Amino acid sequence: MESISVFDIIKIGIGPSSSHTMGPWNAAQMFLDLVKRHRPLQEVKEVFVEFFGSLAKTGIGHGTDIAGMLGLSGENYQTINTNKIDEKIDKIKSEQQIHLGGEVWLPFIYGHHLILNKEKSLDFHPNGMIFKVVFKDEEELSQDYYSVGGGFVATREDNSLQDRCIRTLYPCHHGKDILNYCEKLNLDKISDLVLMNEESWRTQQETKDKALEIWESIKDCVYRSINKKGILPGGLNVTRRASEMNERLLGTQVYKNKNEWFDMVKRQEKTFNSVTKWVSCFALAVNEENASFGRIITAPTNGASGVIPAVLMYAQTFTDYNTQDDIIRFLLVAGEIGTIFKKNATISAAMGGCQAEVGVSSAMAAAALTEISGGTPAQVLMAAEIAMEHHLGLTCDPIGGLVQIPCIERNSMGAMKAITASSLALDGDPSKAKVSLDSVIQSMWETAQDMNSKYKETSEGGLAVAVNVAEC
């Protein structure tokens, strides 16, 4: 088993879904590279993409079709102007042509060149898709891809994570590995172990800089969102709430920029009621940006992108663990816990329901908060275990196939559970714990396999069918 960098788990992304938006977008880019290695794009006559299973059933609400078209157009979700997305898609649909790889214009009719096949699933993974080009001499080239969670993409032939996965100096594939290496190396901080392993990808200073870059992106995301009002796209008419919460909490206080706002929040009263409202505000802000195709931090997925930012913002504003070093250690441990879930279970709701997304992110955040709060390595893993234990069996049943109801509020709940789990672990004795992190991950995976497919991001069960979309 190979190692995964923490920054493949926590990374800059775009809403509304890592598996249904970023994954197909990455797959489109991978297919473009495949075509270019085979023949010049100028020799292509037509391009097709067909989405299957969960990608098709909730594709419209998750922007899967949009991701496919923009990916084939050569756009990059980390750099694209998110305010121009609707304009670019309208142009493709109205003019019925696509600028393949940004190099050649081809005919492109939505519903013919791009198909959402809701009647069929590919047997390798619920999030399957097939890209195909036809060259001018009628030669065809096709490839199947599978979005396996968190933006990661695999093919039937290659289910590895490609060159991002390597063997680290102290490989940690299970919770027990982390504890063993911490004891062997006489480390009282898991983040020190992670920092050493991350040297397989970059220097320690580069890792620290990357973590602080992620932190700035988190603040940018929250700040953008708390200054936006209105209705989220998609047809459910869900009203943005973070901005109104922010206004109620700050009252008449005025700020001019992100830093002034952040300093103002840090000066707020630290009563239980105030703090819980701010945690909810932080989480809602991120997920409202996610729901509107905004740029967010995928951690470990987009549907769960509000949990880690909310808990880190909580730590930075309402605790004494608020230094740059705390930020770095928080993100390193959160990412490392995410890699263990990725390798031993899943971070894809289409495979495991929302326990694989909000559940995993809550475990990541709980562990990270415990790390910076002075917890031992065993207490850090205990916090992750507690958080996941109380998300087991959580379904993914988004109304209308949109990452809005219950997804947005669910991130607030995941953040609060993470804070509670950390508190319990810090007061607990891991030597007396009956359940280990590794055993709860195994239970999560078994639960995922037993879960009915209608509760795995298909909008065919639970709230998705219990609530009439017209009522919303």
C-alpha positions in Angstrom: 0.0 0.0 0.0 1.4 3.4 -1.0 1.1 6.7 0.9 -1.0 9.7 0.0 0.0 13.3 0.7 -2.2 15.2 3.1 -2.5 17.8 0.3 -4.2 15.3 -1.9 -6.8 15.0 0.8 -7.1 18.7 1.7 -6.8 20.9 -1.4 -8.2 23.8 -3.4 -11.4 22.7 -5.2 -14.6 24.0 -6.8 -18.2 23.3 -5.8 -20.5 21.6 -5.6 -19.0 18.1 -5.5 -15.6 16.6 -5.4 -16.7 13.2 -6.8 -19.4 14.5 -9.1 -17.8 17.8 -10.3 -14.0 17.7 -9.7 -13.7 14.0 -10.5 -15.3 14.2 -13.9 -13.5 17.5 -14.6 -10.2 15.7 -13.8 -11.2 12.7 -15.9 -11.9 15.0 -18.9 -8.5 16.5 -18.6 -6.9 13.0 -18.3 -8.8 12.0 -21.5 -7.5 15.1 -23.3 -4.0 14.1 -22.4 -4.6 10.6 -23.6 -5.9 11.8 -26.9 -3.0 14.2 -27.4 -0.5 11.4 -26.8 -2.3 9.4 -29.5 -2.9 12.0 -32.2 -3.2 15.8 -32.5 -6.5 17.3 -31.4 -6.8 18.9 -34.8 -7.5 15.4 -36.2 -10.5 14.9 -34.0 -13.9 15.0 -35.6 -16.2 14.5 -32.6 -16.0 14.0 -28.9 -18.5 12.2 -26.6 -18.9 11.7 -22.9 -21.5 9.4 -21.2 -22.0 9.5 -17.4 -23.5 6.5 -15.6 -24.9 5.5 -12.2 -24.7 8.1 -9.4 -23.0 10.5 -11.8 -26.0 10.5 -14.0 -28.7 10.3 -11.4 -27.5 13.4 -9.5 -25.5 14.9 -12.4 -27.5 18.0 -13.0 -27.6 19.0 -9.4 -23.9 18.3 -8.9 -22.8 20.0 -12.1 -21.4 16.8 -13.5 -22.4 17.8 -17.0 -20.9 21.3 -16.5 -17.6 19.7 -15.3 -17.5 17.4 -18.3 -17.9 20.3 -20.8 -15.5 22.6 -19.1 -12.9 19.9 -18.6 -13.1 19.0 -22.3 -12.7 22.7 -23.1 -9.3 22.7 -21.3 -10.4 24.8 -18.3 -8.8 24.3 -14.9 -11.1 24.4 -11.9 -8.4 25.8 -9.7 -7.9 28.8 -11.9 -11.2 29.3 -13.8 -13.1 32.5 -13.0 -16.1 31.0 -11.2 -18.3 34.0 -12.2 -17.9 33.1 -15.9 -19.0 29.4 -15.6 -22.6 30.0 -16.6 -21.6 32.2 -19.5 -19.2 29.5 -20.8 -21.8 26.7 -20.5 -24.5 28.8 -22.2 -22.2 29.4 -25.1 -21.5 25.7 -25.6 -25.2 24.9 -25.5 -26.4 27.7 -27.6 -23.8 27.6 -30.3 -23.7 23.7 -30.1 -19.9 23.6 -30.3 -17.1 23.0 -27.9 -13.5 24.3 -28.0 -11.7 21.0 -27.4 -8.7 21.5 -25.2 -8.9 25.1 -26.1 -7.4 24.2 -29.5 -10.1 23.1 -32.0 -13.8 23.8 -32.4 -16.1 20.8 -32.7 -19.8 20.2 -33.0 -21.3 19.5 -29.5 -25.0 18.9 -29.0 -26.0 18.5 -25.4 -28.0 15.2 -25.1 -26.1 13.7 -28.0 -22.4 14.3 -27.4 -23.0 14.4 -23.6 -25.4 11.9 -22.1 -26.5 11.2 -18.6 -27.4 7.5 -18.6 -29.6 7.0 -15.5 -30.5 3.5 -16.5 -27.1 1.9 -16.4 -24.2 1.7 -14.0 -20.7 0.5 -14.8 -19.8 -2.5 -12.6 -16.4 -1.2 -11.5 -17.7 1.8 -9.4 -21.0 3.7 -9.1 -19.3 6.9 -10.4 -18.4 5.7 -13.9 -18.1 7.6 -17.2 -16.8 6.9 -20.7 -15.1 9.5 -22.9 -14.7 8.9 -26.7 -13.3 10.7 -29.7 -13.8 9.9 -33.3 -11.0 11.1 -35.6 -11.6 12.4 -39.1 -10.5 9.0 -40.6 -13.2 7.3 -38.4 -10.7 5.8 -35.9 -12.1 5.8 -32.4 -10.4 6.2 -29.1 -12.3 5.7 -25.8 -11.5 5.4 -22.1 -13.6 4.6 -19.0 -12.9 6.6 -15.8 -14.3 6.3 -12.3 -14.6 9.2 -9.8 -13.7 7.4 -6.5 -14.1 10.3 -4.1 -12.3 13.5 -3.1 -11.6 14.3 -6.8 -9.5 11.2 -7.3 -10.0 9.4 -10.6 -9.2 5.8 -11.5 -9.5 3.6 -14.6 -10.5 -0.1 -14.6 -6.9 -0.9 -15.6 -5.3 1.4 -13.1 -6.9 1.9 -9.7 -3.8 3.5 -8.2 -3.5 7.2 -7.5 -0.7 7.5 -10.0 2.5 9.4 -9.2 0.9 11.2 -6.2 1.2 8.0 -4.2 4.7 6.9 -3.1 6.3 5.1 -0.2 7.2 7.4 2.6 9.9 6.9 5.2 7.5 5.9 7.9 4.4 4.6 6.1 1.2 5.0 8.1 -1.7 3.1 6.6 -3.5 2.4 9.8 -4.0 4.1 13.1 -1.8 1.5 14.8 1.1 2.5 12.4 0.9 6.1 13.6 1.1 5.0 17.3 3.9 2.6 16.6 6.1 5.2 14.8 5.4 7.9 17.4 6.6 5.5 20.1 9.5 4.2 18.1 10.7 7.8 17.2 9.8 9.2 20.6 7.4 11.7 19.2 4.7 13.3 21.3 3.0 15.0 18.3 1.6 13.1 15.3 2.1 16.2 13.2 5.9 15.8 13.6 5.6 12.4 12.1 3.4 13.6 9.2 5.8 16.5 8.5 8.7 14.1 8.1 6.7 11.9 5.8 5.6 14.8 3.7 9.2 15.3 2.8 8.6 12.5 0.2 6.8 15.2 -1.8 8.3 18.5 -0.7 10.6 20.2 1.8 9.3 20.8 5.4 9.2 24.5 4.7 7.2 24.0 1.5 4.7 21.8 3.5 4.3 24.5 6.1 3.8 27.2 3.4 1.2 25.0 1.7 -0.7 24.6 4.9 -0.7 28.3 5.5 -1.9 28.9 1.9 -4.8 26.5 2.6 -5.6 28.5 5.7 -5.7 31.8 3.7 -8.0 30.1 1.2 -10.3 29.0 4.0 -10.5 32.6 5.3 -11.1 33.9 1.8 -13.9 31.4 1.2 -15.7 32.2 4.5 -15.3 36.0 4.0 -16.7 35.9 0.4 -19.7 33.9 1.6 -20.6 36.0 4.7 -20.8 39.0 2.3 -23.2 37.3 -0.1 -27.0 37.2 0.1 -29.6 35.7 -2.0 -30.8 32.3 -3.3 -28.6 29.4 -4.1 -28.8 28.0 -7.6 -30.5 24.8 -8.5 -34.2 25.4 -8.1 -34.8 24.6 -4.4 -34.8 28.3 -3.5 -32.6 27.8 -0.6 -31.7 31.1 1.0 -28.1 31.9 2.0 -28.0 32.2 5.8 -24.3 32.7 6.7 -24.4 36.4 5.8 -27.5 37.0 8.0 -26.0 35.1 10.9 -22.8 37.1 10.6 -24.8 40.4 10.7 -26.8 39.3 13.7 -23.6 38.2 15.6 -21.6 41.3 14.8 -24.5 43.8 15.2 -23.6 47.3 14.2 -19.8 46.6 13.9 -18.3 47.5 10.5 -15.3 45.9 8.8 -13.5 46.8 5.6 -11.7 43.7 4.7 -11.0 40.0 5.6 -8.5 40.8 8.3 -10.6 43.4 10.0 -13.6 41.0 10.0 -11.4 38.1 11.4 -10.0 40.3 14.2 -13.5 41.4 15.0 -14.8 37.8 15.3 -11.8 36.9 17.6 -13.0 39.7 20.0 -16.5 38.3 20.3 -17.8 36.9 23.6 -17.0 33.3 24.2 -20.3 32.1 25.6 -21.5 28.7 24.6 -24.4 30.1 22.6 -22.2 32.6 20.8 -19.5 30.1 19.9 -21.9 27.5 18.6 -23.5 30.1 16.4 -20.2 31.1 15.0 -19.2 27.5 14.3 -22.4 27.1 12.4 -21.8 30.4 10.5 -18.4 29.3 9.4 -19.6 25.9 8.2 -22.7 27.3 6.4 -20.5 29.9 4.7 -18.2 27.4 3.2 -21.0 25.1 2.0 -23.0 27.9 0.6 -20.0 28.8 -1.5 -19.7 25.1 -2.5 -23.4 24.9 -3.5 -23.0 27.9 -5.8 -19.9 26.7 -7.8 -17.6 28.7 -5.6 -13.9 28.0 -4.9 -13.6 26.1 -1.6 -11.2 23.7 0.2 -11.9 20.1 -0.5 -11.5 18.4 2.9 -11.7 15.5 2.1 -14.7 16.1 -0.2 -16.8 19.1 -1.3 -20.0 17.9 0.3 -18.0 17.9 3.6 -15.9 21.0 2.9 -17.3 23.1 5.7 -16.4 20.9 8.7 -12.6 21.3 8.8 -12.7 25.1 8.0 -15.4 25.6 10.8 -13.4 23.7 13.4 -10.1 25.4 12.4 -11.8 28.8 12.5 -13.2 27.9 15.9 -9.7 27.1 17.1 -8.2 30.3 15.7 -10.9 32.6 17.1 -12.1 31.0 20.3 -9.3 29.0 21.8 -5.7 29.6 22.9 -4.4 27.3 20.2 -4.3 30.0 17.5 -0.8 30.3 16.3 0.5 29.7 12.7 2.2 26.5 14.1 -1.2 25.4 15.3 -2.7 25.9 11.9 0.0 23.8 10.3 -0.3 21.0 12.8 -4.1 21.0 12.6 -4.1 20.6 8.8 -1.3 18.0 8.8 -3.1 15.7 11.3 -6.5 16.3 9.6 -5.1 15.3 6.3 -3.3 12.2 7.7 -6.5 10.9 9.2 -8.2 11.4 5.9 -5.6 9.3 4.1 -6.3 6.4 6.5 -10.0 6.5 5.7 -9.2 6.8 2.0 -7.0 3.7 2.0 -9.0 1.5 4.3 -12.6 2.5 3.5 -13.9 5.2 1.2 -14.4 9.0 1.1 -17.0 8.7 -1.7 -20.7 9.1 -0.8 -21.6 7.0 -3.8 -19.8 4.2 -2.2 -20.5 4.7 1.5 -23.2 7.4 2.0 -22.5 10.6 4.0 -20.6 8.7 6.7 -17.8 8.7 4.1 -17.9 12.4 3.7 -19.2 14.4 6.7 -18.3 11.5 9.0 -14.7 11.3 7.7 -14.3 15.1 7.8 -15.6 15.2 11.4 -13.1 12.5 12.4 -10.3 14.5 10.7 -11.3 17.7 12.4 -11.7 16.0 15.8 -8.2 14.5 15.6 -6.7 17.8 14.4 -8.3 19.8 17.2 -7.1 17.3 19.8 -3.6 17.5 18.4 -3.2 21.3 18.8 -5.0 21.1 22.2 -2.2 19.1 23.7 -3.6 15.6 23.2 -1.4 12.6 23.1 -1.1 10.6 19.8 -3.5 8.0 21.4 -6.0 10.7 22.3 -5.8 12.2 18.8 -6.8 8.8 17.3 -9.4 8.4 20.0 -11.0 11.7 19.0 -11.2 10.6 15.4 -12.8 7.3 16.5 -15.4 9.0 18.6 -16.4 11.3 15.8 -16.8 8.6 13.2 -18.5 6.3 15.7 -21.4 8.8 15.8 -21.7 9.1 12.1 -21.8 5.4 11.2 -24.7 4.7 8.8 -25.2 8.3 7.8 -26.9 8.3 4.4 -26.4 10.5 1.4 -29.9 11.5 0.1 -29.7 15.0 -1.3 -33.0 16.6 -2.2 -33.1 17.3 -5.9 -29.6 15.9 -6.3 -28.2 19.2 -5.0 -25.5 19.6 -2.4 -27.8 21.7 -0.3 -30.4 19.9 1.8 -29.4 18.3 4.1 -25.8 18.8 3.1 -25.2 22.4 4.2 -26.6 22.1 7.7 -25.0 18.6 8.1 -21.6 20.3 8.0 -22.5 22.4 11.0 -23.5 19.2 12.8 -20.3 17.5 11.8 -18.2 20.4 13.1 -20.0 20.4 16.5 -19.5 16.6 16.8 -15.8 17.0 16.0 -15.5 19.6 18.8 -17.4 17.4 21.2 -15.4 14.3 20.2 -12.1 16.2 20.9 -13.3 17.3 24.3 -14.2 13.7 25.2 -10.9 12.4 24.0 -8.9 15.0 25.9 -10.6 14.0 29.1 -10.5 10.3 28.2 -8.0 7.4 28.8 -7.3 5.7 25.5 -6.0 2.6 27.3 -9.5 2.0 28.5 -11.2 2.6 25.1 -13.2 -0.4 23.8 -13.1 0.7 20.1 -10.0 1.7 18.1 -9.9 4.0 15.1 -8.9 1.1 12.9 -11.9 -1.0 14.1 -14.3 1.9 13.5 -13.0 2.4 10.0 -13.5 -1.3 9.3 -17.0 -1.0 10.7 -17.6 2.0 8.5 -16.5 0.1 5.4 -18.7 -2.9 6.2 -21.6 -0.5 6.8 -20.9 1.1 3.4 -21.0 -2.2 1.7 -24.3 -3.2 3.4 -26.0 0.2 2.8 -28.7 0.2 0.2 -27.7 2.0 -3.0 -30.6 4.3 -2.8 -28.9 6.0 0.2 -25.6 6.5 -1.7 -25.9 9.8 -3.5 -28.6 8.7 -6.0 -31.5 10.8 -4.7 -33.6 7.7 -4.8 -34.2 7.3 -1.0 -34.5 9.1 2.3 -35.1 12.8 2.3 -34.7 12.9 -1.5 -38.0 11.1 -1.9 -39.7 12.0 1.3 -39.7 15.7 0.5 -41.5 16.9 -2.7 -39.1 19.2 -4.5 -42.0 21.5 -5.4 -42.7 22.1 -1.7 -39.2 23.5 -1.3 
